[in-house]
Amino acid sequence: MIKTILHETTRYPAFQAAGFAAKFAFPFAREVCRGYGCDVGCNRPEWAFTDIDGVPALQVDPALGEYDAMNLPPGHFDYIFSSHCAEHLSNWVDALDYWQTRIKRAGVLFLYLPHPTQTYWLPWNNRKHVHVFTPVLIRDYLTARGWENIFVSGVDLNNSFCVMAQKA
């Protein structure tokens, strides 16, 4: 049985309201995110990204410790993974610009973002979200900032999309 929720006039799978959206992106992220990495916004330790070799990412979330999106642990990362976090940040451009300075050359940025087709994730319906992202907007931002090998998916069954890019 598929459990659903109703928002306005549209039904969505109930799992979209349960949290831990990152699990839908993990298979793709594990293909490109390896080494010394960081999961920004994982919310809970058991939801943090672990690469294909079983190496856990550093967990960065104000609820979990001293670090946050604008204050990452020391060092330069092979990757930064972030799922359903950027839409909560007061200034996502500043955050992603900062993350770019913290990723090693040829390192990977992997984002999993809510797609605007999910109406209850829009900021006027969900006050925890302060931004709306589209695949085109994120691709344009990454291109303008000089990222290479930019790949942006379409909307998935979690009404989200994946973005991966490599630092030049």
Long-range contacts (C-beta under 8 A, 24 or more apart in sequence): 7-119, 7-120, 7-125, 8-119, 8-120, 10-119, 12-118, 12-120, 12-159, 13-157, 13-158, 15-158, 16-118, 16-158, 16-159, 17-120, 19-43, 19-47, 20-44, 20-47, 21-83, 21-84, 21-112, 21-114, 21-158, 21-160, 22-47, 22-49, 22-81, 22-83, 22-84, 22-112, 23-47, 24-112, 24-156, 24-157, 24-158, 24-160, 25-83, 25-110, 25-112, 25-160, 25-162, 28-110, 28-153, 28-162, 28-164, 29-81, 29-110, 29-112, 29-162, 29-164, 32-79, 32-108, 32-110, 32-164, 33-57, 33-78, 33-79, 33-81, 33-108, 33-110, 34-78, 34-79, 35-77, 35-78, 35-79, 36-75, 36-77, 36-78, 37-77, 37-78, 37-79, 37-80, 37-81, 38-72, 38-73, 38-77, 38-79, 38-80, 38-81, 38-102, 39-80, 39-81, 39-82, 39-83, 40-69, 40-72, 40-80, 40-81, 40-82, 40-85, 40-99, 41-69, 41-82, 41-83, 41-84, 41-85, 41-86, 41-88, 42-83, 49-81, 49-83, 57-81, 69-95, 69-98, 69-99, 70-94, 70-95, 70-98, 72-98, 72-99, 72-102, 76-102, 76-103, 76-104, 76-107, 77-102, 77-103, 77-104, 77-107, 78-103, 78-104, 78-107, 78-108, 79-103, 79-107, 79-108, 79-109, 79-110, 80-107, 80-108, 80-109, 80-110, 81-110, 82-110, 82-111, 82-112, 83-111, 83-112, 84-112, 84-113, 84-114, 84-160, 86-111, 86-113, 86-131, 86-133, 87-113, 87-114, 87-121, 87-123, 87-129, 87-130, 87-131, 87-132, 87-133, 88-128, 88-129, 88-130, 89-130, 89-131, 90-130, 92-131, 93-141, 96-141, 96-145, 97-145, 100-145, 100-147, 100-167, 103-167, 104-167, 105-167, 105-168, 106-166, 106-167, 107-166, 107-167, 108-164, 108-165, 108-166, 108-167, 109-142, 109-147, 109-163, 109-164, 109-165, 109-166, 109-167, 110-162, 110-163, 110-164, 111-138, 111-162, 111-163, 111-164, 112-160, 112-161, 112-162, 112-163, 113-138, 113-160, 113-161, 113-163, 114-159, 114-160, 115-155, 115-156, 115-159, 115-160, 115-161, 117-155, 117-159, 118-159, 118-160, 121-159, 135-161, 135-163, 138-163, 139-163
